[in-house]
Amino acid sequence: MEHAGTAVVIGASIGGLLAARALTGRYAKITLVDRDLLPDEATARRGVPQGRQLHILLARGREVFEELLPGLSEELARLGAPLIDLHDQVHWYNDGHRMHRAPSELRAFGVSRPLLEHAVRARVTALPGVSILPGHEVVGLTVTPGSQRVEGVRVRPRTTGTSEPITEPITESVIGADLVVDAAGRASRTPVWLRELGYECAPEEQVRVDITYVTRNYRRESHHLDGLSGVLTNAVPALPRTGIVAAQEEDRFAVVLAGMLGEEPPTDDEGLARYATSLAAPQIGEVVRSAVPLDAPVRMRFPASTRRRYERLRSFPDGYLVVGDALCSFNPLYGQGMTVAALQARLLADLLTRKGDRKDGRGDKRIARRFFRGAARIIDAPWSISVGTDLRFPEVKGRRTPKVRLVNAYVHRLHAAATADPVLGAAFLRVLNLIDAPARLLTPKIMLRVLRGASARPPAKTSPAACEAGTDGRAAHAPADHGPTTDRSRSGSPGNAPPRA
């Protein structure tokens, strides 16, 4: 099919780049607009403040990235990113229970966010018709009379790229487009712009978790982690702390220590070591105490998971879409964001190549409705994982249906049984990595193994260091006061997961 029309993508981060890749099958010219002056090398940038934190690309995400950008996996391997068997090469401590390891087909790359974004950006910008306008911000939309269709964006320069102040007046310019895609992440201005255009705001679901996490890189040596590539221990109501170690390129480990609901990891060396030692996985404390640090710790805060239900709006302007974190921003401890963004990009590509679309670049007027409905189905499972697990914590405000309570209790028993049964560990990890639907954990075969296995396991023990933190295993200070929170999710949770995507 002969490509026609133009598209603009707001934001050139992972979500925006994947969206641009999806559009290349339909639009002749695609412009990504980003606030940053993008680096020529794989380095963190100001416009992605979470870029220096540990990121995990789930096994399903790796598969879809490769579908969208064939050869990416080979390139990442060539750049030194290790390919990790998530079941056999990682120490998993879920609710204090150490999972039985076994070989699997669940593979994920240990790769830093800057390297992954750099590799993706190089491949996307090499595609015909794709370009990036760096150092500019989108300040508004241009629309037809009556605001029924978006016709482009208004942009203005944000920086000169030097330390010299801008002396000339900053003027706006307009980039016309047949389709505009908001991939600006949590900083999305779509709710404000829709309100200014006279549209109602999308219903919003929010779950406040008040997470603080600290990431630091260490030199990786063969004796660490018993020679494996990673370790994870999840937060539990008695001790809302998480720790993860993940092998990455350049023979290093990225170590993240996180706290929920007011728990805050320190950033001094001794404080980091004490915090790491309080976790159920002893390997994390060993790495922090013995490995050579390669940089300074970097702290990040995440107040709440937010989902905007654009699929529920009765009207929405033609020629406009919202993707990625601008659509749903997940709790970073579950590592879902990049995988969900990739699945949305694949959905968009599929919708745009269906028969019957117009050939002038404007496409089917129902594209937004079809996309938002499809994206909602993609989001449902990871959102239920994230929200259902967070609702285990009494301080998290939200509706705890009988289903949520039952599923959380059941998954706790699954973790206990998985210490001896690798079939249960594999089933859990397949759901966690968005390969299988959460309902797969409730099949008769899996439920029988859980009931048989958990009844034979002793209760998990809290680490001695955690017991020293307080009489109930919590840290000595109380969590911060939480403001009003809305949670409309009615789904259960299949358990606990690694950090951010």
C-alpha positions in Angstrom: 0.0 0.0 0.0 1.3 3.5 -0.8 1.8 5.4 2.4 0.3 8.9 2.7 -0.3 11.5 5.4 1.7 12.8 8.3 1.8 11.9 12.0 3.2 13.6 15.1 4.3 11.7 18.3 4.6 13.7 21.5 7.7 12.3 23.3 10.6 10.3 22.0 11.0 7.9 24.9 10.3 4.2 24.7 6.6 4.5 24.3 6.8 7.2 21.7 9.5 5.4 19.7 7.4 2.2 19.6 4.3 4.2 18.6 6.3 5.8 15.7 7.4 2.3 14.6 3.7 1.3 14.5 2.9 4.3 12.4 5.5 3.6 9.8 3.3 1.1 8.1 0.7 3.8 7.4 2.1 7.3 7.4 4.7 8.8 5.0 6.1 11.3 7.5 6.3 10.8 11.2 7.8 13.5 13.5 8.6 12.8 17.1 8.8 15.9 19.3 10.9 15.8 22.5 11.8 18.3 25.1 15.4 17.0 25.4 18.3 17.4 23.1 18.8 13.7 22.6 22.3 12.3 23.3 24.3 10.6 20.7 25.4 7.9 23.2 23.6 5.6 25.6 23.4 8.0 28.5 20.6 9.1 30.9 18.8 12.3 30.0 16.9 14.9 32.0 13.5 14.3 30.3 13.5 10.7 31.6 14.2 11.2 35.3 13.6 7.5 35.9 16.1 6.6 33.3 18.9 6.0 35.8 16.8 3.6 37.8 16.7 -0.2 37.2 14.3 -1.2 34.5 13.1 -4.7 33.6 11.8 -5.7 30.2 9.6 -8.7 30.8 9.9 -11.8 28.7 6.7 -10.9 26.7 8.1 -7.4 26.2 11.3 -8.8 24.7 9.3 -10.9 22.3 7.2 -7.9 21.1 10.1 -5.6 20.8 11.7 -8.1 18.5 8.5 -8.4 16.5 8.4 -4.6 16.0 12.2 -4.2 15.5 13.6 -7.4 14.1 17.3 -7.9 15.0 17.1 -5.8 18.2 17.8 -8.9 20.4 20.9 -9.7 18.4 22.1 -6.1 18.7 21.5 -5.9 22.5 23.5 -9.1 22.9 26.3 -7.7 20.8 26.3 -4.6 23.0 26.9 -6.8 26.0 23.4 -7.1 27.5 23.1 -10.6 29.0 20.2 -12.8 28.1 18.8 -14.3 31.3 16.7 -17.4 32.0 14.3 -15.8 34.5 13.5 -19.1 36.2 16.9 -20.7 36.3 19.3 -17.8 36.7 17.5 -15.7 39.2 17.0 -16.1 43.0 13.3 -15.5 43.6 12.1 -14.8 47.2 8.3 -14.3 47.2 6.7 -13.6 50.5 10.0 -15.0 52.1 9.8 -18.3 50.2 12.7 -19.1 47.9 11.4 -20.4 44.6 12.8 -23.7 43.2 14.8 -22.9 40.1 14.5 -24.8 36.9 15.5 -24.2 33.2 12.8 -22.4 31.2 12.1 -20.6 28.0 11.4 -17.3 29.8 14.2 -15.0 28.6 14.8 -11.4 29.3 17.7 -9.0 28.7 19.6 -7.4 31.5 19.9 -4.0 30.0 20.0 -0.5 31.3 17.2 1.9 30.2 19.7 4.3 28.4 21.1 1.5 26.3 17.7 0.0 25.4 16.3 3.4 24.5 19.4 4.3 22.5 19.2 1.0 20.5 15.5 1.4 19.9 15.9 5.1 18.9 18.6 4.3 16.4 16.4 1.6 14.7 13.3 3.7 14.6 14.9 6.8 13.3 16.5 4.8 10.5 13.0 3.9 9.2 11.8 5.8 6.1 10.0 9.0 6.9 10.8 9.1 10.7 12.5 12.1 12.2 12.9 13.7 15.6 12.5 17.4 16.5 14.5 17.6 19.7 14.6 20.5 22.2 11.0 21.4 21.6 7.9 21.1 23.7 4.3 20.7 22.6 2.2 23.5 24.1 -1.2 22.7 22.6 -3.2 21.2 19.8 -4.6 22.7 16.6 -8.1 21.6 15.8 -10.8 22.0 13.2 -13.7 24.4 13.8 -15.9 22.7 16.4 -12.9 20.8 17.8 -14.0 17.5 16.2 -10.6 16.7 14.7 -7.0 17.4 15.8 -5.0 18.8 12.9 -1.6 19.2 14.5 0.4 20.6 17.4 1.8 23.9 18.5 5.5 23.7 19.5 8.1 26.0 20.8 11.9 25.7 21.4 12.7 24.7 25.0 16.5 25.0 25.0 19.4 26.1 22.8 21.5 23.2 24.0 24.1 25.5 25.5 24.6 27.4 28.7 23.9 30.7 27.0 20.5 32.2 27.8 18.0 32.6 25.0 17.9 36.3 24.0 15.6 36.1 21.0 11.8 35.9 21.6 10.5 32.3 21.8 8.0 31.9 19.0 5.5 29.1 18.5 5.2 27.1 15.3 2.6 24.6 14.1 3.3 21.1 12.8 0.3 19.8 10.9 -0.7 16.1 11.2 -3.4 13.7 10.2 -2.7 11.9 13.5 -1.2 13.1 16.8 -0.1 10.5 19.4 0.5 11.6 23.0 3.3 9.5 24.4 4.5 12.1 26.9 4.2 9.7 29.8 3.1 10.7 33.3 3.6 14.4 32.2 0.8 14.1 29.6 -1.2 17.2 29.1 -4.1 15.5 27.3 -6.5 15.9 30.3 -5.9 19.6 30.2 -6.1 19.9 26.4 -9.3 17.9 26.2 -10.9 20.1 28.9 -9.9 23.3 27.0 -11.4 21.8 23.8 -14.7 21.2 25.6 -14.4 17.4 26.1 -15.1 15.7 29.3 -12.2 14.2 31.3 -11.6 10.5 31.2 -12.5 8.6 34.3 -9.4 8.0 36.4 -8.4 5.2 38.7 -5.6 5.8 41.2 -3.9 3.7 43.8 -1.6 5.5 46.1 1.5 3.5 47.1 4.1 6.2 48.0 7.2 4.3 46.7 10.7 5.6 47.1 13.4 3.6 45.4 17.2 4.0 45.1 19.3 2.4 42.3 23.1 2.0 42.3 25.4 0.1 39.9 28.1 -2.2 41.2 30.9 -4.2 39.6 29.7 -7.7 38.9 32.1 -10.6 39.8 31.7 -14.3 39.4 31.3 -15.1 43.0 28.3 -12.8 43.4 24.8 -14.4 43.6 26.3 -17.9 43.4 27.1 -17.2 39.8 23.5 -16.3 38.9 22.3 -13.2 37.1 19.7 -11.7 39.5 17.9 -11.9 42.8 14.5 -10.4 43.9 12.6 -10.2 47.2 9.2 -8.6 47.3 7.6 -6.3 49.8 5.1 -7.7 52.3 2.8 -6.0 54.8 5.1 -6.9 57.7 8.1 -5.4 55.8 7.2 -3.1 52.9 10.7 -3.2 51.4 11.9 -4.6 48.1 15.3 -5.4 46.8 16.5 -6.5 43.4 19.8 -7.2 41.8 20.0 -7.5 38.0 23.0 -8.2 35.8 23.4 -5.6 33.0 25.9 -4.7 30.2 29.5 -3.9 31.0 29.8 -6.6 33.7 27.8 -4.7 36.3 24.9 -5.3 38.6 22.1 -2.7 39.0 20.8 -2.9 42.6 17.5 -1.3 43.5 16.3 -0.9 47.1 12.7 0.3 47.5 10.2 1.1 50.2 6.4 1.5 50.1 4.1 3.6 52.2 6.7 5.8 53.8 9.6 3.4 53.8 12.7 5.2 52.4 16.0 3.6 51.6 19.0 5.7 52.6 21.6 6.8 50.2 24.8 6.5 52.3 26.9 3.4 52.1 26.3 2.1 55.6 22.6 2.9 55.4 22.2 1.1 52.1 24.0 -2.0 53.5 21.7 -2.1 56.6 18.6 -1.7 54.4 19.8 -4.4 52.0 20.6 -6.8 55.0 17.0 -6.3 56.3 15.6 -8.1 53.3 14.7 -11.8 53.0 17.2 -12.4 50.3 20.7 -12.5 51.9 22.4 -12.2 48.5 21.3 -8.6 48.1 23.1 -7.5 51.3 26.2 -9.5 50.3 26.4 -7.6 47.0 25.9 -4.2 48.6 28.5 -4.9 51.2 31.1 -6.5 49.1 30.8 -5.3 45.5 32.6 -2.2 44.2 30.2 0.6 43.6 30.4 2.3 40.2 28.4 5.4 40.8 26.4 7.3 43.4 23.0 6.1 44.5 20.0 7.8 42.7 16.7 8.2 44.4 13.3 8.4 42.8 9.7 8.7 44.1 6.5 7.3 42.7 3.3 8.4 44.5 0.5 6.5 42.8 -0.4 4.2 40.0 -2.8 6.0 37.6 -5.1 4.6 34.9 -7.1 6.9 32.6 -10.1 5.2 31.0 -10.4 7.0 27.6 -12.3 4.0 26.3 -15.2 5.1 28.5 -15.6 8.6 27.0 -18.7 9.2 24.9 -16.8 11.5 22.6 -13.2 12.0 21.7 -11.5 14.1 18.9 -10.6 12.3 15.7 -7.0 12.2 14.7 -5.7 11.8 18.3 -4.5 8.9 20.5 -2.9 8.4 23.9 -0.4 5.6 24.6 2.0 4.3 27.2 2.3 5.9 30.6 0.1 8.7 29.5 -2.7 6.1 29.3 -1.7 4.0 32.3 1.2 4.5 34.7 1.9 1.3 36.7 3.6 0.8 40.1 7.2 0.6 39.0 7.9 -2.4 41.3 6.1 -4.7 38.9 8.1 -4.0 35.7 5.2 -3.8 33.3 5.4 -0.4 31.6 7.6 -1.0 28.7 6.0 -4.4 27.9 2.5 -2.8 27.9 3.7 0.0 25.7 5.1 -2.5 23.2 1.8 -4.4 23.2 -0.1 -1.2 22.5 2.2 -0.3 19.7 1.6 -3.7 18.1 -2.2 -3.2 18.5 -1.9 0.2 16.8 0.1 -1.2 13.9 -2.6 -3.9 13.5 -5.5 -1.5 13.5 -3.8 0.8 11.0 -3.2 -2.0 8.5 -6.7 -3.4 8.5 -8.6 -3.2 5.2 -11.0 -0.4 4.7 -8.8 2.4 6.1 -8.6 5.6 3.9 -5.4 6.1 2.0 -5.0 9.8 2.6 -3.5 9.2 6.0 -6.5 10.1 8.1 -7.6 6.5 8.5 -10.8 5.2 10.0 -12.6 7.8 12.1 -13.2 5.1 14.7 -9.5 4.5 15.3 -9.4 6.1 18.7 -12.4 4.1 19.9 -11.0 0.8 18.6 -7.5 1.6 20.0 -8.7 2.6 23.4 -10.9 -0.5 23.8 -8.0 -2.8 22.6 -5.5 -1.0 24.9 -7.9 -1.4 27.9 -7.9 -5.2 27.3 -4.1 -5.1 27.2 -3.9 -3.1 30.4 -6.5 -5.2 32.4 -4.2 -8.1 33.3 -1.1 -6.1 34.4 -3.3 -3.6 36.2 -5.0 -6.4 38.2 -1.6 -7.8 39.1 -0.4 -4.4 40.3 -3.5 -3.2 42.1 -4.4 -6.6 43.6 -1.0 -7.0 45.1 -0.8 -3.5 46.4 -4.2 -4.1 48.2 -2.4 -6.6 50.4 -1.1 -3.6 52.3 -3.7 -2.3 54.8 -2.5 1.3 54.3 -3.3 1.2 50.6 -6.8 2.6 50.1 -9.1 0.8 47.8 -11.9 -1.7 47.6 -10.9 -5.2 48.7 -13.5 -7.5 47.2 -13.7 -11.1 48.3 -12.0 -12.0 45.0 -9.0 -9.8 45.8 -8.6 -11.3 49.3 -9.1 -14.9 48.1 -6.6 -14.6 45.2 -3.9 -12.9 47.4 -4.3 -15.7 50.0 -4.1 -18.3 47.3 -1.0 -16.8 45.6 0.7 -16.7 49.1 0.2 -20.4 49.3 1.4 -20.8 45.7 4.7 -19.1 46.7 5.1 -21.6 49.6 4.5 -24.6 47.4 6.8 -23.2 44.7 9.8 -23.7 47.0 9.7 -27.4 46.0 7.6 -27.5 42.9 9.1 -25.9 39.8 5.9 -26.3 37.8 4.3 -23.7 40.1 7.2 -21.4 39.8 7.0 -21.6 36.1 3.3 -20.9 36.1 3.7 -17.9 38.3 6.6 -16.5 36.2 4.6 -16.9 33.0 1.8 -14.8 34.4 4.2 -12.3 35.9 5.8 -11.9 32.5 2.5 -11.4 30.7 2.8 -14.6 28.7 -0.2 -16.2 30.3 -3.4 -14.7 31.7 -3.7 -14.6 35.5 -6.6 -17.1 35.3 -4.0 -19.8 34.3 -3.0 -19.9 38.0 -6.5 -21.0 38.9 -6.8 -24.1 36.6 -7.6 -27.3 38.5 -4.1 -28.7 37.8 -2.3 -25.8 39.3 -4.7 -25.4 42.2 -4.2 -29.0 43.2 -0.5 -28.7 43.2 -0.8 -25.5 45.3 -3.0 -27.2 47.9 -0.8 -30.3 48.1 2.5 -28.4 48.2 1.6 -25.5 50.6 0.2 -27.8 53.3 3.6 -29.5 53.5 5.7 -26.3 53.8 6.7 -24.5 57.0 5.9 -20.8 57.3 8.4 -18.4 55.8 10.8 -16.7 58.3 11.4 -13.0 58.5 15.0 -12.0 58.3 16.7 -11.3 61.7 17.6 -7.8 60.5 13.9 -7.1 59.7 12.9 -8.2 63.2 15.3 -5.6 64.6 13.5 -2.9 62.7 10.4 -3.1 64.9 8.3 -5.5 67.0 6.2 -6.3 64.0 9.0 -6.5 61.4 8.3 -3.0 60.1 10.8 -0.2 60.1 10.7 1.9 63.2 9.1 5.0 61.7 5.5 5.1 60.7 4.5 5.5 57.1 3.5 8.9 55.8 -0.1 10.2 55.9 -1.9 9.4 52.7 -4.4 11.7 51.0 -7.6 10.6 49.3 -7.3 7.8 46.9 -9.6 6.2 44.4 -9.4 2.6 43.4 -12.1 1.2 41.2 -10.3 -2.0 40.2 -12.2 -5.2 40.9 -9.6 -7.6 39.7 -7.5 -10.0 41.7 -3.7 -10.3 41.7 -1.4 -13.1 40.8 1.4 -11.9 43.0 4.6 -10.0 43.2 6.9 -8.7 40.5 10.2 -7.0 39.6 10.7 -3.3 39.1 9.8 -0.9 36.5 9.4 -0.9 32.8 
